[in-house]
Amino acid sequence: MEPVRPDYGGAWVGALLPWLLGGSAPPWLPAAARDAERVVLLVLDGLGQHALDRYGDRLPELSAMAGTTLTTVAPSTTAAALTSITTGLPPAGHGVVGYRMRVAGEVLNVLGWQTTGRHRGPDPAVVQPQHPFGGCDVPVVTREEFRTSGFTAAHLRDVPFVGWRVPSTLVEHVRRLSAERRLVYAYYDGVDKVAHEFGLTTGFFTAELAAADRLVGELRDVLPPEAALVVTADHGQLDVGPDDVVGLDALDGAVAAYSGESRFRSLHARTGAAGDLLAAAREHFGDCAWVFARDQLFDEGWLGPGATATVRGRMGDVVLAAHDGVAFADPGEDRENALLGRHGSLTPDEMIVPLLSAPGRA
């Protein structure tokens, strides 16, 4: 298997923003979106194209929409991808290079915005200084519980925040806002949550896909025909259960800290041990993962252009990007080991996401 390279110069999730803000429409954009007077962009967290291909016959609303596919970012994870969607920049440019990354000598959990030892993280505007939506006043409809989070401040700073607690209120907020605004951004995280807890082959997952499909239909029902609903995702995922977690004991002597995620494990070397760590990682795990040195990741453009020395330092000296159905353990992050659905690496299941559009039908 070859890794999927993010298409930062073409059809990728961050390329939507210039068009959404009034720029020319890219040629791969669905016609319903290209011709719309108003747009609602709905991000369905965790909805990879693989899930649509597998269960599309049970998803009448999503299956009826016209569309194509996009690549997400590397690593294929929520923190990096959502920040790319809202800033239009690749991870190297905005600086959020994973779910957990090393900032000022500590490992920052980006979604929880806590560092090692559960301390409050640094100023989000310093970690990620780019303004979302180009500084434009775009209303965001997302979970109310995210209102005061550090990650919200990092990727949705200073935008009109409209919180929802149940999906029905998401729909009503979008209906009201879309009557006044040319662009509304909405976010729903149910697919990702259910996949993490129950995996992708259970009745729980198909029930959640059906719920997300109904949400799409309800949104189309409250939008007028001159408005378009555009649906995409931040990443896909695949089943990797606790029995498939691989320990990294063989590397412990050369590792000072672990970050990243279980399928894109970032290894920070002890002083002077980067070369030895890379060699050991290739020896022990080269059969089940793409093994990257940090400079290779950035110099070859896997995280896009524009990385400063500070941003480069947030990534480990060595990265294990799983291509087999395995996950790499972090001794300090036991909660990861219980997940069933996972993402972060460069396989098609994780990297390829849908881009769908259809007009409203109110």
Steps between C-alpha positions, in 0.01 A plus 500: 500500500618851416422787738241754387669835457283801593415699187588840645515654154167360386195325644555499875285612794680833547438603139132565573565816700610738221187414304276525805632851560413612149789379286471310174353153520748216448418274204432200723229679700152347449274712280232543769754674719659702220170663402362564850427847637553379857689205643481292816819299550433197720800305631407148607791397719636157409290435187755354261416412142553133586195506729287656227615240249420218742168620639375740234192291423377576854565875471245645258572868569877484467480262205272741312751785520743573219865503581856388488774415747770704672812412689527608857827603665789312656453390767139410424364618832237744623725763656714544190222463241241731658764770535582458132133524402453826692833663408557358151856412601673163529623384841851629430352845444263523796713299743246249636687187400303236690266400777793520743812701421801633683475869582758684710640177636168345603255277314178688430173310457346731241137395534511519880747791494695355791869424526676213671384491860157643397617861510318760294659538158671813364329794333310355201574808290872439546477132414279570196520870400303490173149649506225260394302578186752764401378723781145506356194495725380145426252352749591156633238253624669239716462330835432737788750316720781613267434870559782561749749233391855584409469320169197711411709809573772360276296418189179706543634809670276809509228362272129517592459179703155339501481196726271200459425224752280267291493464120155655463632831628793477260246491216300794636812711556611433143154588365497836677858592420488399136212742442737786582852377416664391177710240683429290809738238640351206692667209675366163615718242677272198549651274234849537643389443859307185422779357284755553776284323756333225298702457182383517139334160452233505769136597510596800711707642214239443231234651727716809544561526126122490451461776761759715322321433171170620652676812626613575146143459377363726773750769408402485134136524605556837672719656229352673195586380148742789445709377792729197488588254771864391462611196701855389567702338778828543681617139463388143454588207722533125531461227762805444718405346833687459829639163388680680216687750719875464460732588785812706438718351772775435249543876454462619859870552562521758221165677558464804723128561430210369293240711320277479193235230487497125497520467120737794451722461801752777552820405684718770654856375535725534799786742447735364238289190431298606193703292257491192718125542552436521127705189431329304778155610388568382147639169625215420737198661332585553135287200403176651632558877473647769283789627709584869452774718635367843597698682230370257239139568599541875465747513213289266286190707570284245681376776733512766231731798460578784735619332821710711730767350722253526788235302314752236394596455863143406590537176305715214625840415358344179366141426398338158462209523253323164508404338172394165648202472735697586810532784750810609689470535875596809695594402858349824631171485309317185608158625385605463138548128541128436545393663172354286222477746210828687438660741259806717453704316240531516121284210380210563259243416770638780718601756236217506246187695595187594308402836362125501435254773411132549427263797495253568778140390454302713744 
